[in-house]
């Protein structure tokens, strides 16, 4: 089997063509104008926004059935189609994609929050290659620039038609797919194992919090001091203003019992934070509960919330310390009997909610404080096995995902055929070259050409191309390193064959030195 470098040398030695999406295919829309009666007992299946966003649409996981009219059947999903989300709360999360990599044997459609892209010539791209390419860093940077908005960002198909993607030879695409699918295959195996452990954790939590018909159950309102929520930004202040320095916590920041901030977390200014603090009065030991959208996600505030507050729909529950421990309340919210209790009070259509008034009425088991402490100590140990990002399965999955992303972006970096440029383009100061060759496309670069003693356009262009080739020579050892380990392996790669974290750190260090 040939390595990826050998294939690139054989089929793409002079670079690869790069084309805008608009020249490669057409966009088509999802189902629109559907009323509630069209869903649930329809004549076709459909894929939702979340199926596409989570990338599960590659396996054609469907949400429900819908009635589809004759004039909408031309938009039936086909093998090789790229499915995109149409909007999101941040531009970085817009135009997330999935690619249909399995045969479509029955009519399946997209809902109105998504749209599709279909190639004119499907033989040009391996669907698996598009799957990795469109989630790669370089393409994602182009895609999220196609969205605009204020509180909600919507994708422009016209701008998306200008997104440029490379088209290496199909043999090169297939080898890249084989390598990257091996990474994702291992990640899927680890995630399945983690899901099984979490299921076991849930079953044990339900059993330890099942007190049968005892009289220790009481209403939530009887064991808490207060229940509040945050403010809606559209009514009181704007998000992400220039002077914003404070986090604004939504359901996205509540993960596995923790409050996790990221670059995607919305920010608010000091005035807005003061308004929020007057409303919710957050303190260490409060339990956050998502009451809108994905209902039931919980987390305990463990550090002083000095520079953040919560959005409307995230509820802050302040436990009475003489009756219930914060972490016990957190686990009680998660057990199946309590979930059923508040699940019966959920209302709403597309966006589900539970009112604070109804949440106060749900009954939870409240044993003695020593018993609560014992239960918390046990469940904390189980939780660490599943969710600790510094050790165990969760840490291994996080490391493998970083490995995959690192080598995905390396393997999907190609020399473009037009990178050679010309002296005329150098005079105009065009910066369409890689970084290490870019200095020869500036005024300073032209001076270097003159001092080199080279005469004529042909000689000058040769010098430019040599500099660009040097850049690719520096990058190739990293892809060779990945290929040399993976090229002889077939099927699922055993864990022992994967690069260790130490090797990844070494590769990153080398790349940083070369960049410097």
N, C-alpha and C positions, 0 to 999 in steps of 0.2 A: 504494500500500500504506500502510495506517495505521500510525503509530508505536505503540509500546507504551503511551505516555502517553495517546494518543488513545483507544486501546482500553479502558484502565482508566477513563478519564473517561466513556466511553460505556456500559460494562457494569458497572463496579464503583465508581461515583462515591460511593456511600454505604458502601463497604467490602465485604468478602467474608465469606461464612460459613466458620466453622471448626468441624470436627466431629471427635470421637474416632474412631479406626479401628474400634472395636467397633460403632459405629453405621453404618459404611460398608460393612462386609463381614465375612467369616468367615475364621478361620485353619484350615489343614489341615496334617497332619504328613507327614513323609517316610516312606520305606520302613523298616520295622523288622523285627527278628528274622531277618535274612538270614544264612545261613551261607556259607562260602567257595565251596561248590559252586554257589550261586545266581548267581555272577558269572562273566563271561567268555564265556559262550555262551547268553545269556538271550533272552527274547522281547521285551524292550523296552530302551530306552536310559535312562540316569539321569545326573543332574547332581550333581557332588560339592560339598563345602564350598568348595574352592578356586576352582571355577568361579564360584560365587556371590560369594565374597569379592573376587575380582579383577574382578568386574563383567562377566566374559565370558559369563555366562549370558544376557545380552541378545541374544547371537547364537546362543544354544542350543548352545554347544560342550559336548559330552558327554564323560564319562570312560570309560564302558564299557557293556556290556549286563548285564541282570539278569533273572531269572525273576520275574514279577509274578503274584500270584494274583488270582482273580476278585474277591475282597472288597477288594482294594487299588486297583482300577481307577478308583474315584471320585476319587482324588487325582491323576489325570493332569493335567499342567501344561497350562494354556490361555493363549491370547493375553491380555495385560493383567494376568496374575498377578504379584504381587510375591513374590520369593523371598528369604528371610532365612536367615542363618547362626544356629545355635542356641546356640553357646557360643564362648568364646575364653579366652586366658590373661589378658587385661585387659578390664575392663568397657567401655573406650572402643572396643574392636574387636568387641564383640558386636553382633548384629543388623545386620550389614552386609547391604546389599540389592542385588538386581538385579531388573530388570523385564523381562518377556517382551514385547518390542516387535516381534517378527516372528510370522507365522502359524505355528501348530503343525500340521504335516501328518501326524505319526506319534506314537504313544504315547511320552511322555517323563516321567520321574518324578524326585523328589528323593531323595537318600539320607537316612539317619537323622540326620545331623548338621545338617539344614536343615529348614525348614518354609515353607509358603506362605500368602499372603493373597489372597483373591479378593473383588472388589467385588460388592455386591448388584446395582448398576446400573453397568455399565461405560461407559455414555455420559457419566457425570459427570466422568471424568478421561481426559485424553490419556496413554497409557502413557509417552510420552517425558517428560511433565511430572512424573509420579511418579518416574521414573528420576533426574531432577535434584533434585527436592524431597527425596527420602528420603536423598540423600547430602549435602544442604545442612547447614550448621552448626547452624541452629536445630533442625531435626528430629533430627539426630544427637545433640544434647545430651539430647533427650527419650529417644531410643532406648537410649543406653547406661545410663541410669538404670533400665532395666527388668531389668538383670542383677544377680545376686548370687552370692557364692561366696567361696572362700578362695584355693586355688591354681588353680581352674578356675571361670570365671564362666558361669552358665547363664541364658538369657533366660526371663522369665516372660511367657507369652502374656496372662495376666490383666492384668498391668501394661501390656503393649503395647497392649491394647485401649483404654487411656486416653490414648494418645499423640494429640495434637490436630494436625490438618493443615488448611491453608486450601483452599478450593474456589472459585477465581476462575472467571469465565465461560470456557467452552471456547475462545472466540476468543482470549482473553488467554493461556490455556495454550498454544495452538498457536503464537502469536507468540513466547512465551518459549522454547518448544522450538526454534523455528527459529533464534533468536539463539544459544542455548547449544549447540545441535548444530553450529553453524558453528565455535564455539570448539573443541569436542571433535573435530570433523572435521580441523581443522588439526593438533591435537595428535597424532591418529592418523597423519596423513601424516608428521609429523616422527619419530614413534616407529618407523614402518615404515622410514624412511630410516636411523635409528640402528641398527635391528636388522640391516639389510643391511650396514652398516659393521662391526658387531660380528661378523657372520658372516665377513666378509672378514678381520677381525683374527684370528679363530680359525683360519682356513685358513692364514694366514701364520705364526701361532705354531706350528701343527702342522708346517709344512714346515721351519721353522728349528730345531725341536727334534727332527726326525727324523734320527737318525744311522744308520739302516739296521741292518746286522748287526755294527756295530763293537763292540769290547769295552769301551766306556766305560760300559755299563749296570751298575749295582750295586744291591744292596738298600738301601732307605732307612736301615735300621738301621746301615749301614756309614758313613754320612756325617752322622749326627746325634749329639748328646751326650745327649739325653733326649727322652722323649715322655710327657707327662702330661695329665691332664684335671682339671676342677674338681669341685665338690661339688654334690650334689643338695639343694636347699633344704628339701624336705619331710622330710629325715632329720636335718638339723643346725640349721636356723635358718629364720626366717620372712622373707618378702620384704616390702618397703615398710613397715617398722616406722616409728614416729614419729621415732626418732632416726637413721633411715637417711640416709646422706650419700654412699654409695659405689655406683658402677655395677656391675651384675651382667650380664655379657655373655652373650647367647644367640645363636642363629643369626640372629635378627632384626637384630642390630647389625652383621653382616658383610655389606657391600654393595660390589660391584665392587672388591674388593681392599682395602677400607678398613673401619675400625671406626668406625661412626657412632652416636653417642648421640642420644637424643631424649627427649621428655617421656614416651614410652611405655616407655623402658628401665627395667627393674626395679632397685630399690635395696636395699642391705643395710647393716646397721650395722657398726661397727668390729670387734666381736667376730667376726662372720661373715667379714669381710674378712681378719682374721688367720688364721682357720681355712683359708680358701681359699689364702692366700699360702703357708701351710705345706705345702699340697698341690701347688700347681702352680708356684710360684716363677717368675713371669713376668718377662721382661726385654726391653729393646729388641732387636730383631732376631729374636725368636721368631716363628714362622709359625703362625697359628691355622688349624685345619682342622676343619670341621664333620663329625663322625663319626656323627651321628644325625639322622634326619629328612631334610632336604635335604642330602645328602652331597656334599662336595667344594667347598663355599664356602671360600675362603681369604683371609687378610689378613695383612700383616706389621705387627708392633707397631713403630711409629716414634717414639713418645714414651713416657717412663717411666710405667708403669701404677701410679701411686702410690695412686689411689683407685678402682680397679676390679679385678675378676677374672672368671674364666670359670665357666660352668655345666658340670656333668657332661654329656658328649657333645660338648663343644667341646674339641678336642685342641690342646695347645701343643707344637709341634715346635721344639726348640732345635738349630739347625744347628751343625755343627763348622766354625768359620770357616776352618780350614786346608783344607777340602775343598769346601764349597759356600756360595755367597752366599745370604742370606735371600730377596732378590727373585727370584733365579734359581729357588730351590726353589718359591716361590710360583707362578711361571709353569710350572714343570715339573709341579706338581700339576694344572694346568689343561689340559695338552695331551691329545689324544685317546688316545694310547697308554697313558699313565699312568692316565687315567680308566677305560679298559678293564681295566687290571690290578687296580685296587682295586674296580671294579664287579663283577668275578667273585667277590669275597669278601664282598659285601654279603649280609646275612641279615635275617630278620624278616618280619612280616606287614604290618599297617597302618603301623607305624613302622619304617622300615628303619635298619640300623646296620652299621658295620664296626668290628671290635674293634681295639684298639691293637696287639695281637699280630699280627694279619693285616696292618695298615697298615705295620708295620715290615718285612714281607717283600716288599712290592711293589718292583719294579725301576724305577729312573729313570735317564735319561741324565745323566752327570756328566763334562762335558769339563773342560779346564783352567780355572783361575780367570780368566785373561785372556779366554778365549773366553766364559765365563759373563758377564763384565762387558760384553763387546761385545753379546751377545744381549740382556742386560737393557736397555742403552741404546736398542736398536732397539725392543724391545717396549714400553718406557715411553712412547715417542713415539706409538705406535699407541694405547696405552691412554689417553693424554691426549686424543686426538682423539675418543674415544668416551665417556669417563667423567668428564672434567674438568668440574666443576659451575660453574666460573668462566668458561668459554669453550667455544665449539663447540656441537654439537647438544644435548648434555646440558644445558647452560646455557639454551639457547633453549627447550627443552621445559619445564624447571623454571619459566622466566618465564611461558610461556603457560599452564601449569597454575595459577599464582598469579593470572593475569588471569582465567581462567575461574572460579576459586573466588570471586574478588572480585565479579565481575558476577553470578555465580549467586546469591550471598547477597543482593545488592542487588535483583535482579529478583524474588526470591522473598520479599521483605518486603512485606506487605500490611496495609492498615488493616482491622481487624476491625469488623464491623457493630456489635458490642456495646460498642465502645470509648467511645461517648458517655457511658455510665454514668449516674449520677444523684446528686443531693445526698445521698440516703440512703446510697448506697455510699461516698460521700466521707466521711461521718461515721464509717462503720465502718472507715475507713482502708484500704480495698481498693486494691491496687496493680496493677490490671489494665490500666493505661494505658501508653502509650509514655513514655520517660524525660522528654522535654521538657514533657509535659503532666502528668507524675506528681506534681509539687509541689502541684497543685490537688486531689489526692485525700488530703491529710493534714490534720491539725489546723491547721497553718500555712496550708494552702490555704483552709480554711474562714474563717480570719480575713481573708485577702485578699478573699474574696467579700463579707464583711461591710463591709470598708472601701471596697469599690468602689461602695457605695451601691445595688447591685442588689437587688431584692426579688422574692421568689417563686421557686419551683422552676424555672419555665421560663427566667427570666433567668439564673439560676445555671448551669443546664445549658448554655445558649448560650455562656457564657464558657468553660466546660470544653471544649466542642467546638471553640471557636476556638483554644484553646491546642493541642489535639491536631492541628488542621489546620495550625498553624504548624510542628509537628514534621515533618509529611509534606511541607510546602513546602520545608523545608531538605534533605530527602533526595532529592527528585525530580530536581534538576539532574544528579545522578550517573547515574541511569537514563536521563535524556534524552540525556546525553552518549554513552552506549553505543548507545542506539537510533538517534541521528542518524547515527552512523557505519555502523551495520549494517542499517538498515531497508530500504535500496534495493538490497541485494546479494542475489543469488540463488545457490543452490548453494554450492560450495566457495569460501570467501573467500580471495582472494590475500593473501599475507603483508603486502604493503604497506598494506593497508587496516586491519590490526589496530592497536590502540593501542600506541604505543611504551611502553617501561618508564618513560620520563620522564612521560608522561601518567598512567600508573597511580600513580606516586609523587605527582604533583600532586593526583590525586583523593583519595588516602589522606590527604595533608596537609590538604586542604580539609575532609574528613570529621572529622579529628581536631580542627581548629579549631572546627568547628560543635559538636562534642560538648562541647568545653571551654566 
